[in-house]
Amino acid sequence: MRAFQNFLKSGHSPTLFAAFLYFACSCAIWVLNGAMAPFIREAYQLTAAQQGLMLSIPIVAGALMRFPLGVLAQYIGRKNATLVEMGLIAVAMVFGLFFVHSFHDLLAMGVLLGIAGASFGVALSLGSGSFPARHKGLAMGIVGAGNVGTAVAVLVAPPIAQWLGWQAVYGAAAIFIALPALVMIFFAREPQDVNPHATLRDHVACLFEKDGWVFSVIYAITFGGFIGLTSFLPSYYFEQFGVSKVQAGQLTMLAAFMGAALRVVGGWIADRWGGINTLTVVLGVVCGSLVLVGFSTGSLLATTLLMMLCFAALGAGNGALFQLVPLRWPAATAVAGSMIGEIGALGGGLVPSSMGLARQYLGSYAFGFLFFAALALLVLALLRVMQASWTRSWVGRGGRAHAHAHAAPSSSVPHFPGVKA
């Protein structure tokens, strides 16, 4: 407890709380269509493929919008960028309340929901930028735990939709986003960290390296799987097991909460056991649990327990991956983490789409689970191949930090012909 108090005193804790709340509320709004999918599918008589497309668009749009929001933050500041984004979210929710009347309107609404999904990089930079270098990892972990907002969405949105109608949920969200906006205005301050703004070259630098793409692929499984399955599960529980729409949200909440809670724990375990070792176990558990889910389509209890296990592994994997990021890019942790987050989040859009296609053309969601399990296995194999070179250059055995200060490998700052450093 004393160590945590010292951590809070070392930086500006109100800004950290504001960043966490902003990210949590944004995550909740990002997955609203997934939380209300049983209601929406019933209203528009959607096919399984159409439903998968509807659920994928907010995830993909959110990933693609992270970069423009980051650029905006460079010009107007991170705090101001969050306020602009939350204002746009409120406008988007008003559109959903009054102007969604068809499936095509619904797809447009999915793009607008992506505005909320753009918050990741700015939230982490705002929260961690308010603390000294020795505590940035913990600060990033606390802000990142704001993905608990997804669990809140799948728990709260269905009862409101059942009570007032599913479009009224958008109206409630427009009011809801005022809370983090007010906290941001009155309690947060723009961090004064060194070199807070990244150039375009800095932002994409890690993607000119093989390691940057490997990290992004891993994150596509861990975070992409987390957000994609959170959006998909309410529909799956409702259709596969015949539970009520509200119960489907409650069952999804159990899994989503496990994933959010284990993110910080995953980083803590990775600090002590090594990020590579932790990710090895994570990917193995994800693969095994999804295979078993594919063969447990007749048991609600088994599916619920297996999904909780899968989400716990996904959450721990998110924390473990970001334990490795500052070790690999010590001088550019924020920008590398932001770009990895952007590229990796795109993987989440694959989950609902593949599930819908599997259901419509192969007759069972089980094939979608098996497909994602196979991807997790391939990424596990990639991780094991990369382990040898990583432990020879920039990280200790199993992915532990070296006991002494360790400089970034020379490739961590790639040379661009004709561009001065």
C-alpha positions as CSV (number, residue, x, y, z in Angstrom):
1,M,0.0,0.0,0.0
2,R,2.8,2.4,0.9
3,A,4.5,1.7,-2.5
4,F,1.2,2.5,-4.3
5,Q,0.9,5.7,-2.3
6,N,4.4,6.7,-3.3
7,F,3.5,6.0,-6.9
8,L,0.5,8.3,-6.7
9,K,2.5,11.0,-5.1
10,S,5.2,10.8,-7.8
11,G,2.9,12.1,-10.5
12,H,-0.4,13.8,-11.0
13,S,-3.0,11.3,-9.9
14,P,-6.1,13.3,-10.9
15,T,-4.9,13.2,-14.5
16,L,-4.3,9.4,-14.2
17,F,-7.9,8.9,-12.9
18,A,-9.3,11.2,-15.7
19,A,-7.5,9.2,-18.3
20,F,-8.7,5.9,-16.9
21,L,-12.3,7.1,-16.7
22,Y,-12.1,8.5,-20.2
23,F,-10.8,5.3,-21.6
24,A,-13.3,3.2,-19.7
25,C,-16.3,5.2,-20.9
26,S,-15.0,5.2,-24.5
27,C,-14.6,1.4,-24.4
28,A,-18.1,1.0,-23.1
29,I,-19.5,3.1,-26.0
30,W,-17.3,1.4,-28.5
31,V,-19.0,-2.0,-28.0
32,L,-22.6,-0.8,-27.7
33,N,-23.7,-2.5,-31.0
34,G,-22.3,-5.7,-29.7
35,A,-24.0,-5.4,-26.4
36,M,-27.3,-4.7,-28.1
37,A,-26.8,-7.1,-31.0
38,P,-29.7,-9.5,-30.1
39,F,-32.1,-6.5,-30.1
40,I,-30.7,-5.1,-33.4
41,R,-30.7,-8.4,-35.2
42,E,-34.4,-8.9,-34.2
43,A,-35.3,-5.4,-35.3
44,Y,-33.8,-5.7,-38.8
45,Q,-33.9,-9.5,-39.3
46,L,-30.2,-9.6,-40.0
47,T,-28.4,-12.7,-41.4
48,A,-25.5,-14.1,-39.4
49,A,-23.1,-12.5,-42.0
50,Q,-24.8,-9.1,-41.8
51,Q,-24.6,-9.2,-38.0
52,G,-20.9,-10.1,-38.2
53,L,-20.3,-7.2,-40.5
54,M,-22.2,-4.8,-38.2
55,L,-20.1,-5.9,-35.2
56,S,-16.8,-5.7,-37.1
57,I,-17.1,-2.2,-38.4
58,P,-16.8,-0.3,-35.0
59,I,-13.7,-2.3,-34.1
60,V,-12.0,-1.7,-37.4
61,A,-13.0,2.0,-37.5
62,G,-11.8,2.5,-34.0
63,A,-8.4,1.1,-34.8
64,L,-8.0,3.2,-37.9
65,M,-9.1,6.4,-36.1
66,R,-6.4,6.1,-33.4
67,F,-3.7,7.6,-35.6
68,P,-5.7,10.7,-36.7
69,L,-6.6,11.4,-33.0
70,G,-2.9,11.0,-32.1
71,V,-1.9,13.5,-34.8
72,L,-4.6,15.9,-33.5
73,A,-3.2,15.6,-30.0
74,Q,0.2,16.7,-31.2
75,Y,-1.3,20.0,-32.3
76,I,-3.8,20.8,-29.6
77,G,-2.5,18.7,-26.7
78,R,-3.7,15.4,-25.3
79,K,-6.2,16.8,-22.9
80,N,-7.8,19.0,-25.5
81,A,-7.8,16.0,-28.0
82,T,-9.8,13.9,-25.5
83,L,-12.4,16.7,-25.1
84,V,-12.8,17.0,-28.9
85,E,-13.2,13.3,-29.2
86,M,-15.8,13.1,-26.4
87,G,-17.7,15.9,-28.1
88,L,-17.7,14.0,-31.3
89,I,-18.9,10.9,-29.5
90,A,-21.9,12.8,-28.1
91,V,-22.8,13.9,-31.6
92,A,-22.5,10.4,-32.9
93,M,-24.8,9.1,-30.1
94,V,-27.4,11.7,-31.1
95,F,-27.2,10.4,-34.7
96,G,-27.8,6.9,-33.4
97,L,-30.8,8.0,-31.4
98,F,-32.6,9.9,-34.2
99,F,-31.3,8.8,-37.6
100,V,-30.7,5.0,-37.6
101,H,-33.6,3.5,-39.5
102,S,-32.1,0.8,-41.7
103,F,-29.2,-1.7,-41.9
104,H,-27.2,0.8,-43.9
105,D,-27.7,3.5,-41.3
106,L,-26.6,0.9,-38.8
107,L,-23.3,0.4,-40.6
108,A,-22.8,4.2,-40.7
109,M,-23.4,4.2,-36.9
110,G,-20.7,1.5,-36.6
111,V,-18.2,3.9,-38.2
112,L,-19.2,6.6,-35.7
113,L,-18.9,4.2,-32.8
114,G,-15.3,3.8,-33.9
115,I,-14.6,7.4,-32.7
116,A,-14.9,6.0,-29.2
117,G,-12.5,3.2,-30.0
118,A,-9.8,5.7,-31.0
119,S,-9.1,6.7,-27.4
120,F,-6.4,4.1,-26.6
121,G,-3.2,5.9,-27.6
122,V,-4.1,9.3,-26.3
123,A,-5.5,7.9,-23.0
124,L,-2.3,6.0,-22.3
125,S,-0.1,8.9,-23.3
126,L,-2.1,11.3,-21.1
127,G,-2.0,9.0,-18.0
128,S,1.5,7.8,-18.3
129,G,2.9,11.3,-19.3
130,S,1.8,12.6,-15.8
131,F,4.3,10.3,-14.1
132,P,8.1,9.9,-14.1
133,A,9.8,7.3,-16.2
134,R,10.2,4.7,-13.4
135,H,6.4,4.6,-13.0
136,K,5.1,4.9,-16.5
137,G,4.6,1.2,-16.9
138,L,2.2,1.0,-13.9
139,A,0.5,4.2,-15.0
140,M,-0.1,2.6,-18.5
141,G,-1.4,-0.5,-16.9
142,I,-3.9,1.4,-14.8
143,V,-5.2,3.4,-17.7
144,G,-5.3,0.2,-19.9
145,A,-7.5,-1.5,-17.3
146,G,-10.1,1.0,-18.5
147,N,-11.2,-1.7,-20.9
148,V,-13.4,-2.8,-18.0
149,G,-15.8,-0.4,-19.7
150,T,-16.7,-3.2,-22.1
151,A,-18.0,-5.3,-19.2
152,V,-20.1,-2.4,-18.0
153,A,-21.6,-2.0,-21.5
154,V,-22.7,-5.6,-21.9
155,L,-24.1,-5.5,-18.4
156,V,-26.0,-2.2,-18.5
157,A,-27.0,-1.7,-22.2
158,P,-29.4,-4.7,-22.5
159,P,-31.6,-3.8,-19.6
160,I,-31.9,-0.2,-20.9
161,A,-32.6,-1.5,-24.4
162,Q,-35.3,-3.8,-23.0
163,W,-36.9,-1.0,-21.0
164,L,-36.7,2.0,-23.4
165,G,-35.8,0.5,-26.7
166,W,-32.3,-0.2,-28.1
167,Q,-31.9,3.2,-29.8
168,A,-32.5,4.9,-26.5
169,V,-29.2,3.4,-25.3
170,Y,-27.4,5.7,-27.7
171,G,-29.2,8.7,-26.0
172,A,-28.1,7.4,-22.6
173,A,-24.6,7.2,-23.9
174,A,-24.7,10.8,-25.1
175,I,-25.4,11.8,-21.5
176,F,-23.0,9.3,-20.0
177,I,-20.0,10.7,-21.9
178,A,-20.5,14.0,-20.1
179,L,-19.1,12.5,-16.9
180,P,-15.5,11.8,-18.1
181,A,-15.6,15.1,-20.0
182,L,-16.3,17.1,-16.9
183,V,-13.7,15.2,-14.9
184,M,-11.2,15.9,-17.7
185,I,-12.0,19.6,-17.7
186,F,-11.8,20.2,-14.0
187,F,-9.2,17.7,-12.8
188,A,-6.8,16.7,-15.5
189,R,-3.9,18.8,-16.8
190,E,-1.7,18.5,-19.8
191,P,1.4,16.5,-18.9
192,Q,4.8,18.2,-19.1
193,D,6.8,15.1,-19.9
194,V,9.8,15.4,-22.1
195,N,9.2,15.3,-25.9
196,P,5.5,14.4,-25.5
197,H,4.7,14.8,-29.2
198,A,5.9,12.2,-31.8
199,T,6.5,13.0,-35.4
200,L,5.0,10.8,-38.1
201,R,8.4,9.2,-38.5
202,D,8.5,8.4,-34.8
203,H,5.0,7.1,-34.8
204,V,5.5,4.5,-37.6
205,A,9.2,3.7,-36.8
206,C,8.5,0.3,-35.1
207,L,6.5,-0.9,-38.2
208,F,9.7,-0.7,-40.2
209,E,11.1,-3.4,-38.1
210,K,10.2,-7.1,-37.9
211,D,9.7,-7.0,-34.2
212,G,7.1,-4.3,-34.5
213,W,5.0,-6.5,-36.8
214,V,5.4,-9.5,-34.5
215,F,4.2,-7.5,-31.5
216,S,1.2,-6.2,-33.6
217,V,0.3,-9.8,-34.6
218,I,0.4,-11.0,-31.0
219,Y,-1.7,-8.0,-29.9
220,A,-4.2,-8.8,-32.7
221,I,-4.8,-12.1,-30.8
222,T,-4.8,-10.8,-27.3
223,F,-6.6,-7.4,-27.5
224,G,-8.2,-8.1,-30.9
225,G,-9.6,-11.3,-29.4
226,F,-10.8,-9.5,-26.3
227,I,-12.7,-6.8,-28.0
228,G,-14.0,-9.0,-30.9
229,L,-15.3,-11.7,-28.6
230,T,-16.8,-9.1,-26.2
231,S,-18.8,-7.7,-29.2
232,F,-19.8,-11.2,-30.4
233,L,-20.7,-13.1,-27.2
234,P,-24.1,-11.5,-26.4
235,S,-25.3,-12.7,-29.8
236,Y,-23.8,-16.1,-29.3
237,Y,-25.3,-16.7,-25.9
238,F,-28.7,-15.5,-27.1
239,E,-28.8,-17.6,-30.3
240,Q,-26.9,-20.7,-29.2
241,F,-28.4,-21.2,-25.7
242,G,-31.7,-19.4,-25.9
243,V,-31.1,-17.2,-22.8
244,S,-32.7,-13.8,-22.6
245,K,-31.1,-10.8,-24.1
246,V,-30.3,-9.4,-20.6
247,Q,-28.9,-12.7,-19.4
248,A,-26.7,-12.8,-22.6
249,G,-25.2,-9.5,-21.5
250,Q,-24.6,-10.7,-18.0
251,L,-22.8,-13.8,-19.1
252,T,-20.6,-11.8,-21.4
253,M,-19.9,-9.4,-18.6
254,L,-18.4,-12.3,-16.5
255,A,-15.9,-13.0,-19.3
256,A,-15.1,-9.3,-20.2
257,F,-14.5,-8.4,-16.5
258,M,-12.0,-11.3,-16.2
259,G,-10.1,-10.0,-19.2
260,A,-10.0,-6.4,-17.9
261,A,-9.0,-7.4,-14.4
262,L,-6.2,-9.7,-15.5
263,R,-4.5,-7.1,-17.7
264,V,-2.7,-5.5,-14.7
265,V,-2.0,-9.0,-13.2
266,G,-0.5,-10.1,-16.5
267,G,1.9,-7.2,-16.5
268,W,2.9,-8.0,-12.9
269,I,3.4,-11.7,-13.7
270,A,5.5,-10.8,-16.7
271,D,7.7,-8.6,-14.7
272,R,8.6,-11.5,-12.5
273,W,8.4,-14.5,-14.8
274,G,9.2,-12.9,-18.2
275,G,6.9,-11.5,-20.9
276,I,7.8,-14.2,-23.4
277,N,7.1,-17.0,-20.9
278,T,3.8,-15.4,-19.9
279,L,2.7,-15.0,-23.5
280,T,3.6,-18.6,-24.3
281,V,1.2,-19.8,-21.6
282,V,-1.4,-17.2,-22.6
283,L,-1.5,-18.2,-26.3
284,G,-1.6,-21.9,-25.3
285,V,-4.6,-21.3,-23.0
286,V,-6.4,-19.2,-25.6
287,C,-5.9,-21.9,-28.2
288,G,-7.0,-24.7,-26.0
289,S,-10.0,-22.9,-24.5
290,L,-11.4,-21.9,-27.9
291,V,-11.0,-25.4,-29.2
292,L,-13.0,-26.7,-26.2
293,V,-15.6,-23.9,-26.7
294,G,-16.0,-25.1,-30.3
295,F,-16.9,-28.6,-29.0
296,S,-19.1,-27.3,-26.1
297,T,-21.8,-25.7,-28.0
298,G,-24.4,-27.8,-26.1
299,S,-23.4,-26.7,-22.6
300,L,-24.0,-23.2,-21.3
301,L,-22.0,-23.9,-18.1
302,A,-19.0,-25.3,-19.9
303,T,-19.0,-22.5,-22.5
304,T,-19.2,-19.8,-19.7
305,L,-16.4,-21.2,-17.7
306,L,-14.2,-21.7,-20.8
307,M,-14.9,-18.2,-22.0
308,M,-13.9,-16.8,-18.6
309,L,-10.7,-18.8,-18.8
310,C,-10.0,-17.6,-22.3
311,F,-10.7,-13.9,-21.4
312,A,-8.5,-14.2,-18.4
313,A,-5.7,-15.3,-20.6
314,L,-6.4,-12.6,-23.2
315,G,-6.3,-9.9,-20.5
316,A,-3.0,-11.3,-19.0
317,G,-1.6,-11.4,-22.5
318,N,-2.3,-7.7,-23.1
319,G,-0.5,-6.8,-19.9
320,A,2.4,-9.1,-20.7
321,L,2.9,-7.7,-24.2
322,F,3.1,-4.2,-22.8
323,Q,5.7,-5.4,-20.3
324,L,7.9,-6.1,-23.3
325,V,7.3,-2.9,-25.3
326,P,9.4,-0.6,-23.1
327,L,12.2,-3.2,-23.1
328,R,12.3,-3.3,-26.9
329,W,11.7,0.4,-27.5
330,P,13.0,2.2,-24.3
331,A,13.3,5.5,-26.0
332,A,10.0,5.4,-27.9
333,T,7.7,3.4,-25.7
334,A,4.6,5.6,-26.1
335,V,4.7,5.8,-29.8
336,A,5.6,2.1,-30.3
337,G,2.8,1.1,-28.0
338,S,0.3,3.3,-29.7
339,M,1.1,2.0,-33.2
340,I,1.1,-1.6,-32.0
341,G,-2.3,-0.9,-30.4
342,E,-3.6,0.5,-33.6
343,I,-2.5,-2.3,-35.9
344,G,-3.3,-5.0,-33.3
345,A,-6.8,-3.8,-32.7
346,L,-7.6,-4.4,-36.3
347,G,-7.5,-8.1,-35.5
348,G,-10.6,-7.7,-33.4
349,G,-12.7,-6.9,-36.5
350,L,-11.9,-10.4,-37.8
351,V,-13.6,-12.2,-35.0
352,P,-17.3,-11.2,-35.5
353,S,-17.0,-11.4,-39.3
354,S,-15.5,-14.9,-39.2
355,M,-18.1,-16.1,-36.7
356,G,-21.0,-14.8,-38.8
357,L,-19.6,-16.3,-42.0
358,A,-19.0,-19.7,-40.2
359,R,-22.6,-19.7,-39.0
360,Q,-24.1,-18.7,-42.3
361,Y,-22.0,-20.9,-44.7
362,L,-20.8,-23.7,-42.6
363,G,-23.8,-24.1,-40.3
364,S,-22.1,-23.6,-36.9
365,Y,-20.3,-21.0,-34.9
366,A,-17.9,-23.8,-33.8
367,F,-15.8,-23.4,-37.0
368,G,-15.3,-19.7,-36.1
369,F,-13.9,-20.6,-32.7
370,L,-11.6,-23.2,-34.2
371,F,-10.4,-20.7,-36.8
372,F,-9.4,-18.2,-34.1
373,A,-7.8,-21.0,-32.1
374,A,-5.7,-21.9,-35.1
375,L,-4.6,-18.3,-35.5
376,A,-3.5,-18.3,-31.8
377,L,-1.5,-21.4,-32.4
378,L,0.3,-19.9,-35.4
379,V,1.1,-16.8,-33.4
380,L,2.4,-19.0,-30.6
381,A,4.8,-20.7,-33.0
382,L,5.9,-17.3,-34.3
383,L,6.6,-16.2,-30.7
384,R,8.8,-19.2,-30.1
385,V,10.7,-18.7,-33.3
386,M,11.4,-15.1,-32.3
387,Q,12.4,-15.9,-28.7
388,A,16.0,-16.9,-29.5
389,S,16.9,-13.6,-31.3
390,W,15.1,-11.5,-28.7
391,T,16.9,-13.0,-25.7
392,R,20.3,-12.6,-27.6
393,S,19.8,-8.9,-28.1
394,W,17.4,-6.8,-26.0
395,V,15.7,-8.9,-23.3
396,G,16.7,-11.4,-20.7
397,R,15.8,-15.1,-20.5
398,G,12.1,-15.8,-20.8
399,G,11.4,-12.1,-21.5
400,R,12.6,-10.7,-18.1
401,A,14.2,-7.2,-18.0
402,H,17.9,-7.2,-17.6
403,A,19.2,-6.4,-14.2
404,H,21.3,-3.6,-15.5
405,A,20.3,-0.8,-17.8
406,H,20.2,-2.1,-21.3
407,A,20.3,0.1,-24.4
408,A,17.9,-0.4,-27.2
409,P,19.3,-2.4,-30.2
410,S,20.5,-0.2,-33.0
411,S,17.6,-1.3,-35.2
412,S,15.1,0.3,-32.7
413,V,15.6,3.6,-34.5
414,P,15.6,2.8,-38.2
415,H,17.3,5.0,-40.7
416,F,15.2,6.6,-43.3
417,P,17.2,7.6,-46.4
418,G,17.3,11.4,-46.9
419,V,15.8,12.1,-43.5
420,K,18.0,13.5,-40.7
421,A,17.6,12.1,-37.2
